């Protein structure tokens, strides 16, 4: 049960971070922060891969097939 709660919390945090990133980018000159944008994109991709793995583990524990959810 803790595993599922932790996974749900992580998924919510990823959504919050994505929304904050979008808000920040709207307020900044994106040309001057290109490196930061690329770094953030790489980090978010890594987090997404890990979440997909955890979702698969959760589905296997629950005994149901997993369908990947796109963020």
Secondary structure, 3 states (H helix, E strand, C coil): CHHHHHHHHHHHHHHHHHHHHHHHHHHCCHHHHHHHHHHHHHHHHHHHHHHHHHHHHHHHHHCCCCCCCCC
